[in-house]
Amino acid sequence: MLRIERVETMTDDQCELCAEVIRQSFATVAQELGLTRENCPTNGAFLHRDRLLSERQQGFVQFTASVGDALIGFFELAPRDDGVFSLEKLAVLPDFRHAGYGGAMLDFAAAWVKDAGGKQIHIGIIEENTRLKNWYAQHGFVHLGTKLFAHLPFTVGYMALEIADQDA
């Protein structure tokens, strides 16, 4: 198994490449669940680079993950209230899945949040994607509940990861 060689803050010149990594990564689940631009335009499979730029302006911290010269992953962390960060758009290119890269990115995110004084990481996922829900659970996330939104063709599941106290 190769290891992620670099996790770095995304630069402006990487924005389109990161958008493409997200689109490719999310496309497999979109196809599996029948998500389209019409029934789920906000899904990462249909993401435009301008959304990443807008989220950066809103205070999201965006990260790239690379192996050699290849950018193979992306994620962003959004600060919320009371030491909570939202993990968004965790993406690993399909050809690099099942090799530990996603878990390494989660470990990096947890360490970054801890260093930033955070206490929890929250995520929202497609509840019906049990494979992904189980993967997050294997990495310490606890299911908090679900919510239906009229504009989405799936149930949103919410999960959280407690960040260990630095003094523990």
Long-range contacts (C-beta under 8 A, 24 or more apart in sequence): 1-99, 1-100, 2-67, 2-99, 3-67, 3-100, 3-104, 4-65, 4-66, 4-67, 4-72, 4-73, 4-101, 4-104, 4-105, 4-108, 5-66, 5-67, 5-68, 6-64, 6-65, 6-66, 7-63, 7-64, 7-65, 7-66, 7-104, 7-105, 7-108, 8-63, 8-64, 8-66, 9-61, 9-62, 9-63, 9-64, 10-52, 10-56, 10-62, 10-63, 10-64, 10-74, 12-53, 14-64, 14-71, 15-49, 15-52, 15-53, 16-49, 17-71, 18-49, 18-52, 18-62, 18-64, 18-71, 18-74, 19-47, 19-48, 19-49, 19-51, 19-52, 21-71, 21-72, 21-73, 21-74, 21-91, 21-93, 22-47, 22-74, 22-89, 22-91, 23-47, 24-91, 24-93, 24-94, 25-73, 25-74, 25-91, 25-92, 25-93, 25-94, 26-91, 28-94, 29-126, 29-129, 29-132, 33-126, 33-128, 33-129, 33-153, 33-154, 34-153, 35-153, 35-154, 39-153, 40-152, 40-153, 40-154, 44-89, 44-91, 47-89, 52-76, 55-88, 60-88, 61-112, 63-105, 63-108, 63-109, 63-112, 65-92, 65-101, 65-104, 65-105, 65-108, 67-96, 67-101, 72-96, 72-101, 73-101, 73-102, 73-105, 75-105, 75-109, 77-109, 77-112, 77-113, 77-121, 79-116, 79-118, 80-122, 82-119, 83-117, 83-118, 83-119, 83-120, 84-118, 84-119, 84-120, 84-121, 84-122, 85-113, 85-116, 85-118, 85-120, 85-121, 85-122, 86-121, 86-122, 86-123, 86-124, 87-121, 87-122, 87-123, 88-123, 90-123, 102-135, 103-139, 106-139, 110-161, 110-163, 113-163, 114-163, 114-164, 114-166, 118-163, 119-162, 119-163, 120-160, 120-161, 120-162, 120-163, 121-160, 121-161, 121-163, 122-158, 122-159, 122-160, 123-158, 123-159, 123-160, 123-161, 124-156, 124-157, 124-158, 125-156, 125-157, 125-159, 126-154, 126-155, 126-156, 126-157, 127-154, 127-155, 127-156, 127-157, 128-154, 128-155, 133-157, 133-159
